[in-house]
């Protein structure tokens, strides 16, 4: 039986991988010369708290180096604030609401609509070897949770053969590869305590918490641990890039680094505020993408699919909603759309529109509080529980009390330039009536044009026995 794949074998490879890499410098029989390898590095639950994005306390030397070699995007967003719908949208180049993949961890998965396929399927037809790094012959490595860091798909639809292998060293000589590699250390779980033991500690006394976070040791400790987990992710990114360099692949590999959704911190992941959908994005492709450049135009993560296919010389499918933002002279989007639906047992329907300066959020279920029952949040997010406690004690500031309210406003409008923390809702401000009406209309049009399938009760709610009690 083949040896089980570990994180280190995936990142560093072995003799076979090195041999394949040298052979890969010779073009394959069907491929034009120098078709690029394509590598997606997805950091789980990460917002742009990196040194190269201006975070002063975190140490991310490998990602900072990658930024110097890449074009760095300051306004990249995911189409959903949680992993499975976000990943479903990325891998298809489609909004998750367009393909019925909007509920987190869909129970009864269906095949994709006609004309919609995954990036690996399109590239496989173009003779690419497709890789989900870290999923080896030992089944225990194939955990959807992303345990051991690399083998996560988390697609909300059925697909017969998502990937061909678990390491790009498995491809035949001369064959280009597409690889998706997920780094789970920034996700709540084993990475956070490991980072606290192995990475430089964050000076909690220097942390500047957002105004919607309570000023409390529990909150400071959680946020500091998040930054430490980012440092651990950074160390593994360094290993991945070193492997490409050692195997002679770095010059002909198009590398995307991004968060699969926003940070798993209080009011981040699962919500449509900046902390849930604004992610880091760097793109390195020597000779094709400018090194050290910074782009401020807005990019949706569904655009990675179109850019990847274009780089491989594959025509964009007619139905694909993503756009090739790396084409010569191309710019990003004038506006970003994103959606939040059921997460775990938490029934929800939210939609948002982001323009360069303003964000509009519509809450279709205003009677349900932001902080509704959610076992994942209650077990994994200390600050979540702290806010509930402080609310009961009457100790929240007005900014903190907004998210802890018993209901939500139907509409939210924020000036991201003057209110980056999104704590001053302008929806009821008469001075913004015209803007509110315009953004409301644009969101309605998007919902109609995309055939938004985000119906509220079309998918069963999963049963969490540890939360609801075991059935009798």
PyMOL commands that set and color helices and strands:
alter all, ss='L'
color gray80, all
select helices_A, chain A and resi 7-12+15-23+51-53+61-69+83-92+119-125+139-141+168-170+190-198+204-206+217-246+250-252+274-277+303-311+375-380+382-392+398-403+430-449+465-468
alter helices_A, ss='H'
color red, helices_A
select strands_A, chain A and resi 37-43+71-77+129-132+177-183+253-259+278-284+293-300+335-340+350-355+358-363+411-415
alter strands_A, ss='S'
color yellow, strands_A
deselect
rebuild
show_as cartoon
